[in-house]
Amino acid sequence: MIIQLPDSMGRLSDYRLQGKTIPAARLPPDALRTVLSAAHVVADPFSASDPGGSPAVDWKTTMAFRRHLHGLGLGIAEAMDTAQRGMGLDWPSALELIRRTRSELPDALVFNGAGTDQLGPTDARSLDDVRRAYFEQIEAIQKVGGRLIVMASRALAAVARSPDDYVSVYGDVLARCDRPVILHWLGEMFDPALKGYWGADRFEDALETVLAIIGNNTARVDGIKISLLDKEKEIAMRRRLPAGVKMFTGDDFNYPELIAGDEQGFSHALLGIFDPLAPAAAYAIDRLGRGDIQGFHATLDPTLPLARLIFRAPTQYYKTGVVFLAWLNGFQDHFIMLAGAQSMRPLPYFVEVFKLADGCGLLGDPELAAARMRKLLALYVLHLG
């Protein structure tokens, strides 16, 4: 199959789709690694709400995508940053999302983001304001039986004055949690408002604070997701975690190496890129569990150029590529996003995402993907053959 695609100067040339697809596989409940996909939310394209207004969610299609992930044996990181949390999805909508997923997929492995986004950073005046905001979300999620991911807080970053403030707030927050949680260390490349989180600008200093928090609350921490896009930092922390505390990679640039691990340990996965890469993730980690390390790498390693493109700077706009691929693959009938985020990447980016996804076998229906790519190109007034 051939489609005409433009280069960066707008010149069209023929591109022949490879048409290959990832082999089907479903992760078993006792998979070698715990794998969570931070699942995106589907916007309602017919809403009269402005992009900067109240979020309008297509709940039916959003839930259908979660059933797709569960059907592959993947866990779900619900109401996390890939769901546009704090950048389009507000707390009431996030809680509704958590409730629906809990109701419709009661047997799925789901962890749910608890943060402080109902409290704007400019509205936070004290650490107690931050505590109350965390407590409100924790109580609401636990009330519906949900497990927790304790997300980083813009409000805490705004009011904390020292590492001790983080130790104090997180200690009180973890004391409210009824089951062990996943902590989330989110770097400023994903959210510039989190610069200096943990009370330090240097990784080495921040690491000591996080390890102190975990060490003080080991029984309440299932694991930590580190999203710094730096494999050496992740490995350094992984090697210092207390026994029984998992490392969940959030490194969308180096995940195959980190999941495979080394002689001193490995990382589980909580990744935004495992939304569009879900079939590849399920097949590769199934191969890893069967001792087929070569098959694991042969599946995931070729996806790295695609992941690095999707998560290129400004990294906070990575969701645009995620939802673009969901549209190409027929998981939604439109390419409209909360907060109008479909406009946050340029045309050459979409062209390259299309090519790389095809090369990785991640276009499940090449004819559909090509037809939808032509529709996108038509918006740019390109006359295609």
Salt bridges, closest charged atoms under 4 A:
ASP7 OD2 - ARG11 NE 2.96
GLU78 OE2 - ARG66 NE 2.60
GLU96 OE1 - ARG99 NH1 3.94
GLU96 OE2 - ARG100 NE 2.81
GLU104 OE1 - ARG67 NH1 2.92
ASP117 OD2 - ARG85 NE 2.74
ASP128 OD1 - ARG131 NH1 2.88
ASP129 OD1 - ARG132 NH2 2.57
ASP172 OD2 - ARG131 NE 2.69
ASP191 OD2 - ARG154 NE 2.59
GLU204 OE1 - ARG202 NH2 3.51
ASP205 OD2 - ARG202 NH1 3.04
GLU208 OE2 - ARG240 NH1 2.67
ASP222 OD1 - LYS246 NZ 2.83
ASP230 OD2 - LYS233 NZ 3.97
GLU257 OE1 - LYS231 NZ 2.92
ASP262 OD2 - ARG238 NH2 3.50
ASP262 OD2 - ARG239 NH2 2.80
ASP275 OD2 - HIS40 ND1 2.76
ASP286 OD2 - ARG290 NE 2.93
ASP292 OD2 - ARG287 NH1 3.38
ASP301 OD1 - HIS297 ND1 3.11
ASP333 OD1 - ARG372 NH2 3.57
